[in-house]
């Protein structure tokens, strides 16, 4: 085959030129990509170096704003301080204090004095409804509510339930910030708990609430009835609760209210400070009581129409029952919810709802969480056989 030299030379030159151009262009592309990537790495390293040397305040603030801080910021605007003027009775049974008057002075009329006390509460609605403890506002002749934004507004008692130690008060105004409710049935032993309130409000003279932090130490703590108050299924916390904290919220790490701080246990009358045992009323109960107080101005008394008495060995044997745990129905009123449910004298009540009944005191505390029109499952023993009835609670009939 004959090759034309000019054409061959020309083709060779074009091939060489193309290869050279491709090599140059490819190298330039690689160089630019590598340079840009390197510049990006250098810039990132430079930023990291600057951050490590002098962190911006925003980054510090983010690290400081932990769950407790965020929960407090969420709940605190709805927490209030309550200053109450009360009339207290002073016991002075005799005219004088000396020995002679003690025996011969005779009784004198009771005297009274005006005292000022403090407590806490929290906003539950935008129209100014506030929950607190009954013992905070009981016997109040006048009360004022102090808000974190500086407002001081006279309050009015909407209703009180002494048995559950819960009260609702109201104030006139606008731009109130209600708290967010949690579910006290879902509390966990060991989770964070935050007590917010206004201890020593008059001494500190500042309405911004105080925060103490701990954990939920225990659940479902029951106490013997005291002066008509039933503290049942209480939440125990080691977050410090001090004088003036009563009525304030117990908050979880999400900023949700799970209870109302009610009282502390000190272990001795000589010690009045916190020893790490505070107790709060579950918010699920408090919300239902508050709804009753707002709707009716009082908590309607539930009516079963049955009376019970504790078991003893002889009664249990007569009823063919091999235990003294539980109560026996002594009587059932005609036309009552108990009669409608089919209860009869001689029935042994062993369980109501999810609560085991040991004595009549268990029944008294049981109805803290039940209201008019609620249905109660009652487990009974009748003639030695287990049965279950459903009782619909009604309001106690008013006597005409």
C-alpha positions in Angstrom: 0.0 0.0 0.0 1.3 3.4 -1.0 1.3 6.1 1.7 1.3 9.8 0.8 3.8 11.5 3.1 2.2 14.9 3.2 -1.1 13.5 4.4 0.6 11.2 6.9 2.6 14.1 8.4 -0.5 16.2 8.6 -2.5 13.5 10.4 0.4 12.8 12.7 0.6 16.5 13.6 -3.1 16.7 14.2 -3.0 13.6 16.5 -0.1 15.0 18.5 -1.8 18.4 18.8 -5.1 16.7 20.0 -3.3 14.6 22.6 -1.4 17.7 23.8 -4.6 19.7 24.0 -6.4 17.0 25.8 -3.6 16.5 28.3 -3.5 20.2 29.0 -7.3 20.6 29.3 -7.6 17.5 31.5 -4.8 18.6 33.7 -6.4 22.0 34.1 -9.7 20.5 35.1 -8.0 18.3 37.6 -6.0 21.2 38.9 -9.0 23.4 39.4 -11.0 20.6 41.1 -8.2 19.8 43.4 -7.6 23.4 44.2 -11.2 24.1 45.0 -11.4 21.0 47.2 -8.2 22.0 48.9 -9.5 25.5 49.4 -12.7 24.1 50.9 -10.7 22.0 53.4 -8.5 24.9 54.3 -11.6 27.1 54.9 -13.3 24.5 57.0 -10.1 24.0 59.0 -9.8 27.7 59.4 -13.3 28.0 60.7 -12.9 25.2 63.1 -9.6 26.7 64.3 -11.3 30.0 64.9 -14.2 28.3 66.7 -11.9 26.4 68.9 -9.8 29.5 69.7 -12.8 31.8 70.3 -16.3 30.1 70.4 -19.2 32.4 69.5 -21.6 33.2 72.3 -24.4 31.5 70.4 -22.7 28.2 70.6 -22.1 28.5 74.3 -25.7 29.5 74.9 -26.9 26.4 72.9 -24.8 24.2 75.1 -26.1 25.8 78.3 -29.7 25.6 77.3 -30.3 22.1 78.4 -33.6 20.3 79.0 -34.1 21.9 82.4 -33.5 25.4 81.2 -35.9 24.9 78.2 -38.6 23.3 80.5 -38.3 26.2 82.9 -38.6 28.9 80.2 -41.7 27.1 78.9 -43.5 26.8 82.2 -42.4 29.8 84.3 -44.4 32.5 82.6 -47.6 30.9 83.8 -46.5 30.6 87.5 -47.8 33.2 89.9 -47.3 34.2 93.5 -50.4 34.6 95.7 -50.6 36.9 98.7 -53.6 36.2 101.0 -55.1 38.1 103.9 -56.8 35.8 106.3 -58.8 36.0 109.5 -57.5 33.6 112.1 -59.2 32.7 115.4 -57.0 33.2 118.5 -57.7 30.8 121.4 -57.7 32.7 124.6 -60.0 30.7 127.0 -59.5 32.9 130.1 -59.5 36.6 130.9 -55.9 36.8 132.1 -52.7 34.9 132.1 -51.9 34.8 135.8 -52.6 31.9 138.2 -55.7 33.5 139.8 -57.5 34.3 136.5 -56.7 30.8 135.2 -59.0 29.3 137.8 -61.5 32.2 138.4 -61.5 34.4 135.3 -64.0 32.3 133.4 -64.3 31.8 129.6 -64.1 34.8 127.3 -65.4 35.3 123.7 -63.0 34.2 121.0 -60.8 36.8 119.4 -59.5 37.0 115.8 -56.5 38.5 114.1 -55.6 39.4 110.5 -52.6 37.6 109.1 -50.9 37.6 105.7 -49.7 34.4 104.1 -48.2 33.5 100.7 -48.4 30.7 98.2 -48.1 29.9 94.6 -50.3 28.9 91.7 -50.3 28.6 87.9 -52.5 29.8 85.0 -54.6 27.2 83.3 -56.6 29.3 80.9 -56.2 32.5 78.8 -59.1 34.1 80.6 -57.3 34.2 83.9 -58.2 30.9 85.7 -55.6 29.8 88.2 -55.1 26.6 90.2 -53.6 26.5 93.7 -53.9 24.6 96.9 -57.1 25.0 99.0 -55.0 25.6 102.1 -53.3 28.6 100.4 -56.6 30.6 100.0 -58.9 29.1 102.6 -60.5 31.7 104.9 -59.1 34.5 102.7 -60.8 37.9 103.0 -58.7 39.3 100.2 -56.0 38.0 97.9 -53.7 39.3 95.2 -52.0 37.5 92.4 -48.4 38.5 91.4 -47.4 37.7 87.8 -43.8 37.3 86.5 -44.4 40.3 84.2 -44.9 42.6 87.2 -48.6 42.8 87.3 -50.4 42.5 90.6 -54.1 41.8 90.3 -56.8 41.2 92.9 -58.1 37.6 92.6 -61.5 36.0 93.4 -62.1 32.5 94.6 -64.1 30.5 92.1 -64.3 27.3 94.1 -62.5 25.1 96.7 -62.4 21.4 97.4 -61.0 20.9 100.8 -60.9 17.1 100.6 -58.5 17.1 97.6 -56.8 20.4 98.7 -57.4 22.1 95.4 -58.8 25.6 94.7 -59.4 27.7 91.6 -59.2 31.5 91.6 -59.7 34.0 88.8 -58.3 37.4 87.8 -59.5 40.0 85.4 -57.2 41.0 82.5 -55.6 39.7 79.3 -52.5 38.2 77.9 -52.3 35.5 80.5 -50.0 32.6 79.7 -51.4 29.2 80.6 -49.1 26.3 81.3 -49.0 23.1 79.3 -50.4 19.9 81.0 -48.6 16.6 81.1 -50.0 13.2 82.0 -49.4 12.3 85.6 -50.3 8.7 84.9 -47.2 8.4 82.8 -44.7 9.7 85.3 -41.5 7.7 85.7 -39.6 7.1 88.9 -36.2 8.7 88.4 -37.1 11.2 85.7 -36.3 14.9 86.2 -38.8 17.0 88.2 -38.8 20.8 88.5 -40.6 22.6 91.3 -41.5 26.2 90.4 -43.1 28.7 92.8 -42.7 31.8 94.8 -41.2 30.9 98.2 -40.7 33.8 100.6 -42.4 36.2 98.2 -42.9 39.0 100.6 -39.3 38.8 101.8 -37.7 38.6 98.4 -40.3 41.1 96.9 -39.9 39.7 93.4 -42.6 37.9 91.5 -40.2 35.9 89.2 -40.6 32.3 90.3 -37.9 30.2 91.9 -36.8 26.9 90.4 -35.5 23.8 92.2 -34.6 20.6 90.5 -34.7 16.9 91.5 -36.2 13.6 90.4 -39.4 11.8 91.0 -38.6 9.7 94.0 -41.7 7.6 94.2 -45.3 7.4 93.0 -48.7 6.5 94.5 -47.8 7.6 98.1 -50.9 7.5 100.4 -51.3 9.3 103.7 -53.8 9.0 106.4 -56.7 11.5 106.2 -55.8 14.7 108.2 -58.4 17.4 109.0 -60.7 16.3 106.2 -58.0 16.2 103.6 -57.1 13.0 101.7 -53.6 12.9 100.1 -53.8 9.8 98.0 -51.6 8.6 95.1 -49.2 11.5 95.6 -46.1 12.1 93.6 -42.9 12.2 95.7 -40.0 14.4 94.7 -36.7 15.4 96.1 -36.8 18.8 94.4 -36.8 21.3 97.3 -40.3 22.6 98.2 -40.1 25.6 100.6 -42.7 27.8 102.4 -44.6 29.6 99.7 -44.1 26.8 97.1 -47.5 25.3 97.9 -49.9 25.5 95.0 -47.1 25.8 92.4 -46.5 23.4 89.6 -44.3 20.3 89.5 -42.9 20.1 85.9 -41.2 17.4 83.9 -38.3 17.8 81.5 -40.7 18.7 78.7 -42.0 21.7 80.5 -45.3 20.0 81.2 -47.1 20.3 84.5 -47.5 16.9 86.2 -48.5 17.9 89.7 -49.4 20.6 92.2 -46.8 21.0 95.0 -48.7 20.4 98.3 -46.5 19.8 101.3 -43.1 18.5 102.5 -42.2 15.9 105.1 -39.6 17.1 107.6 -39.6 14.2 110.0 -39.7 16.5 113.1 -41.7 19.5 114.3 -38.3 21.2 115.1 -37.3 21.0 111.4 -39.3 23.1 109.1 -37.1 23.1 106.0 -36.9 20.7 103.1 -35.2 17.4 103.7 -35.8 16.1 100.2 -39.3 14.7 100.6 -41.9 16.8 98.9 -45.3 15.7 97.6 -47.4 16.8 94.7 -51.1 16.2 93.8 -51.3 14.4 90.4 -52.3 16.9 87.7 -54.8 14.5 86.1 -56.9 14.6 89.3 -56.4 18.4 89.7 -57.6 19.1 86.2 -60.9 17.2 86.8 -61.4 18.9 90.2 -60.7 22.3 88.6 -63.3 21.6 85.9 -65.9 20.8 88.6 -65.1 24.0 90.5 -65.3 26.2 87.4 -68.5 24.6 86.2 -70.3 24.4 89.5 -68.5 26.5 92.0 -67.9 23.5 94.1 -67.1 19.8 93.8 -70.4 17.9 93.7 -70.5 15.2 96.3 -70.9 11.7 94.8 -73.6 9.4 96.1 -73.5 5.6 96.1 -76.3 5.0 98.6 -74.5 2.2 100.3 -72.9 2.0 103.8 -70.1 -0.5 104.6 -68.3 -1.7 107.7 -65.0 -3.5 108.2 -64.9 -7.2 108.3 -63.9 -9.3 111.4 -63.3 -13.0 111.6 -66.8 -13.9 112.8 -68.6 -11.9 110.1 -66.3 -13.3 107.5 -67.1 -16.9 108.5 -70.8 -16.2 108.5 -70.6 -14.9 105.0 -68.5 -18.0 103.9 -65.4 -15.8 103.3 -62.0 -16.9 104.4 -60.4 -13.5 104.9 -60.9 -10.2 106.8 -59.6 -8.1 103.8 -62.3 -6.0 102.3 -65.6 -4.4 103.6 -69.1 -5.8 103.8 -72.1 -3.9 102.6 -74.3 -3.1 105.7 -77.2 -1.4 103.9 -78.4 -0.1 100.5 -80.7 2.9 100.2 -83.8 2.4 98.0 -83.5 4.1 94.7 -79.8 4.7 95.1 -77.0 4.0 92.6 -76.0 1.1 94.8 -79.5 -0.5 94.5 -79.5 0.2 90.7 -76.2 -1.6 90.4 -77.6 -4.6 92.2 -75.6 -4.4 95.4 -77.1 -6.1 98.4 -76.4 -6.2 102.2 -73.9 -8.9 102.9 -71.9 -8.4 99.7 -68.2 -8.2 100.3 -66.4 -5.5 98.3 -62.9 -6.6 97.6 -61.9 -4.3 94.7 -63.1 -1.0 93.3 -61.7 0.0 89.9 -58.1 -1.0 90.1 -57.8 -0.5 93.8 -57.8 -3.3 96.4 -60.1 -2.5 99.3 -58.8 -3.4 102.7 -61.0 -1.2 104.9 -63.6 1.6 104.7 -60.8 4.2 104.7 -59.7 2.9 101.3 -63.2 3.7 100.0 -63.1 7.2 101.3 -59.9 8.0 99.5 -60.9 6.1 96.4 -63.5 8.6 95.4 -61.0 11.4 95.1 -60.6 10.4 91.4 -64.3 9.8 90.7 -67.0 12.3 89.9 -70.7 12.5 89.3 -71.8 10.4 86.3 -68.6 8.3 86.4 -68.9 4.5 86.2 -67.2 2.3 88.9 -66.5 -1.4 88.4 -66.9 -3.1 91.8 -65.7 -6.7 92.4 -67.7 -8.4 95.1 -68.0 -11.8 96.8 -71.6 -12.9 97.2 -72.4 -16.2 98.8 -68.8 -17.3 98.3 -68.8 -16.5 94.6 -67.0 -13.7 92.8 -69.1 -11.3 90.8 -68.7 -7.9 89.3 -71.2 -5.0 89.1 -71.0 -1.5 87.5 -72.1 1.5 89.6 -73.0 4.8 88.1 -72.3 7.6 90.5 -74.9 10.3 91.1 -74.8 13.6 93.0 -75.7 13.4 96.6 -79.4 14.5 96.9 -79.9 17.9 98.5 -82.1 17.8 101.5 -85.2 20.0 101.2 
